Amino acid sequence: MPQNVVQIPQRQIIASIEDGIADCQVTESLLLVPYWLALKAEASHLADRTSEALEAIREAETLVETFEARWWCAELHRLRGGASHRYGC
């Protein structure tokens, strides 16, 4: 690993992402929430928190359907495949 790369703990990354989700909800920028949930799913998956990753994906998919904002569907499918593979589904 390069010397100038800073390692940030996964829990801190996930907490920052959750802050982004909360900010979007407060400002009613709900179309951006699936993006943040996808980031949370990816970070949770990398932190071996697969159940949390799948929950974030489910929540994002619900919002995508509610608002018909399908621009993030392909990424959610990719994330679901990675998380499901880890579970052996």
Secondary structure, 3 states (H helix, E strand, C coil): CCCCCCCCCHHHHHHHHHHHHHHHHHCCCHHHHHHHHHHHHHHHHHCCCHHHHHHHHHHHHHHHHHHCCHHHHHHHHHHHHHHHHHHCC
